[in-house]
Amino acid sequence: MKYIFVTGGVVSSLGKGLAAAALGTLLEHRGLRVIMQKFDPYLNVDPGTMSPFQHGEVYVLSDGAETDLDLGHYERFTSCVLSRANNVTSGQVYETVLAKERRGDYLGKTVQVIPHVTDEIKGRIQRLAKEESGDVIITEIGGTTGDIEGLPFLEAIRQFQLEVGPENVVIMHVTLVPFIKAAGELKTKPSQQSIAKLREIGLQPHVLLCRTEKPLVLEVRQKLALFCNVPLHAVVEVRDVDHTIYELPLTLQDEKLDDTVCRLLRLDTPSAQMTEWRRFVQRVVTPRKSLKVAVVGKYVGLQDAYKSIYESLTHAGAANDCGIEIMRIDAEDLEGTEPGNTLGTVAGIIVPGGFGDRGVEGKITACKYAREKRLPYLGLCLGMQAATIEFARNVCGLKGANSTEFEEHTPHPVICLLDDQKEVRMKGASMRLGSWPTDIVPGTLAEKIYGKLQIIERHRHRYEFNLKYKEAMEEKGFAVCGTSPNARLVELIELRDHPWFVACQYHPEFLSKPNAPHPLFRGFIAACLASSE
């Protein structure tokens, strides 16, 4: 097994996760089996209890693990199917170490960061290498070099490198080379200081990925190579891509990053054949058609809060040879207003998930507008619940219909708490999580979209459709077209007299890939194109 560790310096948000994922793409296209892993230094056990404004979206894996959004990049850019072993936080590490201490596993020893915490971190890498069959593990270390919470992870990597042999490890450091406008030049000093900090810890980068707004001219590359003790060919320019993040593997290939890494790790592989990837990127960059889609959410102010949804729209747009302009609408802004003033120019509406009652009435307004104007509609999780509430109120005449999440004593609880959630008091990892099967009703639009009668999708919710209202709502044209195998949980609904109105309790955005868009997103974009002709 070979190991690549991706660190970052100078500032946060440099795109370490994307860099790791893009390198994974290139190595896979060279015929290697790649395993991706993320170390997060925060003390939360997982990001499941964090606000989307704090951390972006929570990406849910097949086994139900609530993880960092970078794992979404890993699964989209590579063929990896990840599990909870692929995302490790300081909270998990310390939780495990303290549990061992309480059991007496350390035989009365003083428990310390070195060796007990670092041993646990190394053990997470070793277990992943043992359990997964692969050629290369790429491990991203979150945070910025110099952060106090990240030090145990860097120390663990220093020890690990010695244990497995330096010829089996590459340290790839993502750094910032800022352009100072007043001086009219790029500055290498921040990168020098960042790498000096790494070297204090005992880590010498083998490759530099230099984020920069301007071309990295030879003189600057030579300076970085000299002062950072890195070969010139391993100083890699990484400028912002022009159109889409999926250009990144191609730009890194142009910089010969994969050649450099394979040479360092003594991997003899053919060059990466990126023809299909280039074809996908070309469809994203120069589509023949275009349309505007509204995403009506609670967290639209943060780009990363609905990251997987935006990427799924890109995938579906490319499959339909269509560019997607995403109109991000704060759900609260629709409350008490004429929705046509905001939504009048869009070809379709998506209402994504969320928690709490803020903005819910705005989401319900968006559902009503899509239903009445016969616009294509895709509801995801809370988006299905909002559509259910809207239909119950305005079509079935159930005045005051609501979810018990928002109004505990609503006269018509068309959405209510899952039975197995009623006694849950802890917040973390306590929802219905991970992959679950759904049986699709034959002859429905859902069957046409999926082309099959059973699907498996990823979930993250604790409220559900109230089956007491199923018969009354179906009489009015509300069709339950997908349920759990025992028929106790409603997973997918559609409207019978609407061209394309589909909503699901699960999160299809977690299963979409560049050259394999999710059927719901692909069908939604196709419907938007059809309705706008």
Secondary structure, 3 states (H helix, E strand, C coil): CEEEEEEECCCCCCCHHHHHHHHHHHHHCCCCCEEEEEEECCCCCCHHHCCHHHHCCCEECCCCCEECCHHHHHHHHCCCCCCHHHEEEHHHHHHHHHHHHHHCCCCCCCCCHHHHHHHHHHHHHHHHHHHCCCCEEEEEECCCCCCHHHHHHHHHHHHHHHHHCHHHEEEEEEEECCEECCCCEECCHHHHHHHHHHHHHCCCCCEEEEECCCCCCHHHHHHHHHHHCCCHHHEEEECCCCCCHHHHHHHHHHCCHHHHHHHHCCCCCCCCCCHHHHHHHHHHHCCCEEEEEEEEECCCCCHHHHHHHHHHHHHHHHHCCEEEEEEEEEHHHHCCCCCHHHHCCCCEEEECCCCCCCCHHHHHHHHHHHHHHCCCEEEECHHHHHHHHHHHHHCCCCCCEEECCCCCCCCEEEEEECHHHCCCCCCCCCCEEEEEEEEECCCCHHHHHHCCCEEEEEEEECEEECHHHHHHHHHCCEEEEEECCCCCCEEEEEECCCCCEEEECCCHHHHCECCECCHHHHHHHHHHHHHHC
